[in-house]
Amino acid sequence: MDKPQFDALIARHGIPLTEAEKEGIRAVSGHILAFAQRVRTPREAGAEMAVTFAPKAVTP
C-alpha cells in the first residue's frame, strides 16, 4: 500500500500514530499480507497434526 492510501486509511479510522510508527507499520505490511494469504490457503487433511496423532490405549 502506498503512503497516501495508508495515511487515508489511518485517518479514516482515527488512529493516532507518529510518522515513525506509520513507517514501521508500512514496512511490515507486505509481510503481514503475505502471511495472511498463506494462512488462508486450504490444506489437505494430512497437514493437520491431530489427524496423525494416535494416542496409546489407556490401561487400567
VMD Tcl script that builds the backbone (N, CA, C; Angstrom):
set m [mol new atoms 180]
animate dup $m
set s [atomselect $m all]
$s set {name element resname resid chain x y z} {
  {N N MET 1 A 0.857 -1.165 0.000}
  {CA C MET 1 A 0.000 0.000 0.000}
  {C C MET 1 A 0.907 1.234 0.000}
  {N N ASP 2 A 0.585 2.156 -0.863}
  {CA C ASP 2 A 1.438 3.354 -0.922}
  {C C ASP 2 A 1.085 4.312 0.219}
  {N N LYS 3 A 1.955 5.281 0.446}
  {CA C LYS 3 A 1.835 6.183 1.588}
  {C C LYS 3 A 0.506 6.946 1.628}
  {N N PRO 4 A 0.049 7.563 0.523}
  {CA C PRO 4 A -1.230 8.277 0.599}
  {C C PRO 4 A -2.412 7.371 0.974}
  {N N GLN 5 A -2.438 6.163 0.437}
  {CA C GLN 5 A -3.517 5.224 0.778}
  {C C GLN 5 A -3.451 4.849 2.256}
  {N N PHE 6 A -2.254 4.573 2.728}
  {CA C PHE 6 A -2.071 4.197 4.123}
  {C C PHE 6 A -2.478 5.340 5.050}
  {N N ASP 7 A -2.036 6.552 4.738}
  {CA C ASP 7 A -2.396 7.719 5.556}
  {C C ASP 7 A -3.905 7.923 5.586}
  {N N ALA 8 A -4.559 7.733 4.446}
  {CA C ALA 8 A -6.014 7.878 4.393}
  {C C ALA 8 A -6.702 6.814 5.243}
  {N N LEU 9 A -6.212 5.593 5.198}
  {CA C LEU 9 A -6.781 4.505 5.990}
  {C C LEU 9 A -6.643 4.787 7.481}
  {N N ILE 10 A -5.473 5.215 7.898}
  {CA C ILE 10 A -5.237 5.525 9.306}
  {C C ILE 10 A -6.115 6.695 9.744}
  {N N ALA 11 A -6.214 7.722 8.911}
  {CA C ALA 11 A -7.040 8.890 9.242}
  {C C ALA 11 A -8.520 8.512 9.320}
  {N N ARG 12 A -8.988 7.669 8.415}
  {CA C ARG 12 A -10.390 7.256 8.388}
  {C C ARG 12 A -10.785 6.558 9.685}
  {N N HIS 13 A -9.838 5.788 10.246}
  {CA C HIS 13 A -10.133 5.043 11.468}
  {C C HIS 13 A -9.735 5.808 12.727}
  {N N GLY 14 A -9.159 6.997 12.552}
  {CA C GLY 14 A -8.830 7.842 13.694}
  {C C GLY 14 A -7.744 7.289 14.590}
  {N N ILE 15 A -6.780 6.599 14.005}
  {CA C ILE 15 A -5.695 6.015 14.795}
  {C C ILE 15 A -4.564 7.034 14.897}
  {N N PRO 16 A -4.250 7.494 16.110}
  {CA C PRO 16 A -3.177 8.481 16.259}
  {C C PRO 16 A -1.801 7.806 16.247}
  {N N LEU 17 A -1.058 8.009 15.182}
  {CA C LEU 17 A 0.279 7.424 15.048}
  {C C LEU 17 A 1.289 8.517 14.709}
  {N N THR 18 A 2.515 8.330 15.187}
  {CA C THR 18 A 3.593 9.228 14.784}
  {C C THR 18 A 4.063 8.810 13.394}
  {N N GLU 19 A 4.840 9.651 12.761}
  {CA C GLU 19 A 5.375 9.299 11.438}
  {C C GLU 19 A 6.246 8.050 11.516}
  {N N ALA 20 A 7.021 7.915 12.593}
  {CA C ALA 20 A 7.877 6.731 12.753}
  {C C ALA 20 A 7.030 5.461 12.878}
  {N N GLU 21 A 5.941 5.536 13.619}
  {CA C GLU 21 A 5.056 4.382 13.765}
  {C C GLU 21 A 4.406 4.023 12.437}
  {N N LYS 22 A 3.974 5.032 11.696}
  {CA C LYS 22 A 3.369 4.786 10.382}
  {C C LYS 22 A 4.348 4.090 9.452}
  {N N GLU 23 A 5.579 4.572 9.411}
  {CA C GLU 23 A 6.569 3.965 8.528}
  {C C GLU 23 A 6.906 2.539 8.962}
  {N N GLY 24 A 6.944 2.302 10.268}
  {CA C GLY 24 A 7.205 0.950 10.764}
  {C C GLY 24 A 6.122 -0.020 10.353}
  {N N ILE 25 A 4.875 0.414 10.464}
  {CA C ILE 25 A 3.750 -0.434 10.076}
  {C C ILE 25 A 3.757 -0.664 8.575}
  {N N ARG 26 A 3.993 0.386 7.811}
  {CA C ARG 26 A 4.038 0.232 6.353}
  {C C ARG 26 A 5.165 -0.696 5.925}
  {N N ALA 27 A 6.283 -0.669 6.658}
  {CA C ALA 27 A 7.435 -1.509 6.306}
  {C C ALA 27 A 7.119 -2.997 6.443}
  {N N VAL 28 A 6.301 -3.360 7.416}
  {CA C VAL 28 A 5.989 -4.780 7.623}
  {C C VAL 28 A 4.659 -5.201 7.011}
  {N N SER 29 A 3.888 -4.264 6.496}
  {CA C SER 29 A 2.553 -4.602 6.000}
  {C C SER 29 A 2.589 -5.623 4.864}
  {N N GLY 30 A 3.580 -5.564 4.007}
  {CA C GLY 30 A 3.686 -6.551 2.928}
  {C C GLY 30 A 3.897 -7.956 3.455}
  {N N HIS 31 A 4.715 -8.075 4.499}
  {CA C HIS 31 A 4.954 -9.377 5.117}
  {C C HIS 31 A 3.680 -9.905 5.786}
  {N N ILE 32 A 2.948 -9.014 6.430}
  {CA C ILE 32 A 1.709 -9.415 7.100}
  {C C ILE 32 A 0.676 -9.886 6.077}
  {N N LEU 33 A 0.562 -9.178 4.968}
  {CA C LEU 33 A -0.386 -9.589 3.925}
  {C C LEU 33 A -0.007 -10.941 3.329}
  {N N ALA 34 A 1.296 -11.170 3.111}
  {CA C ALA 34 A 1.751 -12.452 2.577}
  {C C ALA 34 A 1.465 -13.581 3.570}
  {N N PHE 35 A 1.690 -13.314 4.856}
  {CA C PHE 35 A 1.407 -14.303 5.889}
  {C C PHE 35 A -0.089 -14.634 5.915}
  {N N ALA 36 A -0.928 -13.615 5.873}
  {CA C ALA 36 A -2.375 -13.831 5.896}
  {C C ALA 36 A -2.819 -14.664 4.700}
  {N N GLN 37 A -2.220 -14.445 3.555}
  {CA C GLN 37 A -2.572 -15.228 2.370}
  {C C GLN 37 A -2.198 -16.695 2.552}
  {N N ARG 38 A -1.015 -16.956 3.146}
  {CA C ARG 38 A -0.603 -18.347 3.376}
  {C C ARG 38 A -1.496 -19.023 4.406}
  {N N VAL 39 A -1.921 -18.285 5.435}
  {CA C VAL 39 A -2.768 -18.862 6.469}
  {C C VAL 39 A -4.123 -19.245 5.898}
  {N N ARG 40 A -4.629 -18.478 4.977}
  {CA C ARG 40 A -5.951 -18.739 4.404}
  {C C ARG 40 A -5.929 -19.814 3.320}
  {N N THR 41 A -4.765 -20.325 2.971}
  {CA C THR 41 A -4.661 -21.348 1.941}
  {C C THR 41 A -5.166 -22.681 2.488}
  {N N PRO 42 A -6.140 -23.302 1.833}
  {CA C PRO 42 A -6.640 -24.601 2.308}
  {C C PRO 42 A -5.526 -25.647 2.285}
  {N N ARG 43 A -5.504 -26.467 3.288}
  {CA C ARG 43 A -4.504 -27.525 3.397}
  {C C ARG 43 A -5.204 -28.884 3.314}
  {N N GLU 44 A -4.443 -29.907 2.960}
  {CA C GLU 44 A -5.000 -31.255 2.947}
  {C C GLU 44 A -5.114 -31.766 4.383}
  {N N ALA 45 A -5.914 -32.774 4.593}
  {CA C ALA 45 A -6.163 -33.283 5.943}
  {C C ALA 45 A -4.887 -33.772 6.617}
  {N N GLY 46 A -3.961 -34.308 5.859}
  {CA C GLY 46 A -2.725 -34.819 6.439}
  {C C GLY 46 A -1.837 -33.741 7.025}
  {N N ALA 47 A -2.079 -32.498 6.679}
  {CA C ALA 47 A -1.276 -31.400 7.225}
  {C C ALA 47 A -1.668 -31.079 8.660}
  {N N GLU 48 A -2.819 -31.537 9.081}
  {CA C GLU 48 A -3.284 -31.293 10.448}
  {C C GLU 48 A -2.696 -32.351 11.372}
  {N N MET 49 A -1.969 -31.918 12.367}
  {CA C MET 49 A -1.302 -32.862 13.272}
  {C C MET 49 A -2.290 -33.746 14.036}
  {N N ALA 50 A -3.464 -33.246 14.332}
  {CA C ALA 50 A -4.439 -34.042 15.073}
  {C C ALA 50 A -4.866 -35.277 14.279}
  {N N VAL 51 A -4.764 -35.220 12.965}
  {CA C VAL 51 A -5.149 -36.360 12.136}
  {C C VAL 51 A -4.121 -37.481 12.262}
  {N N THR 52 A -2.857 -37.129 12.460}
  {CA C THR 52 A -1.810 -38.143 12.514}
  {C C THR 52 A -1.514 -38.621 13.925}
  {N N PHE 53 A -2.128 -38.009 14.933}
  {CA C PHE 53 A -1.879 -38.373 16.326}
  {C C PHE 53 A -2.706 -39.602 16.691}
  {N N ALA 54 A -2.054 -40.601 17.233}
  {CA C ALA 54 A -2.763 -41.809 17.670}
  {C C ALA 54 A -2.378 -42.074 19.114}
  {N N PRO 55 A -3.251 -41.709 20.052}
  {CA C PRO 55 A -2.900 -41.914 21.471}
  {C C PRO 55 A -2.843 -43.399 21.807}
  {N N LYS 56 A -1.994 -43.723 22.767}
  {CA C LYS 56 A -1.888 -45.104 23.230}
  {C C LYS 56 A -3.125 -45.445 24.038}
  {N N ALA 57 A -3.483 -46.720 24.024}
  {CA C ALA 57 A -4.642 -47.168 24.794}
  {C C ALA 57 A -4.343 -47.027 26.294}
  {N N VAL 58 A -5.348 -46.607 27.031}
  {CA C VAL 58 A -5.198 -46.445 28.485}
  {C C VAL 58 A -5.425 -47.806 29.132}
  {N N THR 59 A -4.477 -48.205 29.943}
  {CA C THR 59 A -4.581 -49.492 30.640}
  {C C THR 59 A -4.945 -49.213 32.110}
  {N N PRO 60 A -6.064 -49.783 32.588}
  {CA C PRO 60 A -6.452 -49.522 33.995}
  {C C PRO 60 A -5.556 -50.190 34.990}
}
mol reanalyze $m
mol bondsrecalc $m
mol representation Tube
mol addrep $m
